[in-house]
Amino acid sequence: MNSYTIELNPIIEMTDEQFFQLCQKNQDLRFERNAKGDLIIVPLMSGKTGIINAEISGNLGMWNRETKLGVAFNSSVGYQLPNGANRSPSCSWIPIEK
């Protein structure tokens, strides 16, 4: 499935708080933003992709439980990147020091 990108600038400059509120009001949809501030509508994944992501997330979670080196997250978590983009990876891990 293809994602859809909506160019907002210069018509609308969405703040981080407005983006958060948009996501909260539309919890059945997955939104991301790129570094330009464009809104990205991310489609649901296929069954095959879901199986692969479950394996990766499960392995990451088990490894993290054994090592206790950080915190593992699933695809429901969004991150604001240094370039201003908001992305939600399939899974992620952050070391305890962070």
Beta strands, then each sheet from edge to edge (+ up, - down):
strand 1: 4-6
strand 2: 30-33
strand 3: 39-42
strand 4: 70-73
strand 5: 79-80
strand 6: 86-87
strand 7: 92-95
sheet 1: 1+ 3- 2+
sheet 2: 4+ 7-
sheet 3: 5+ 6-
end
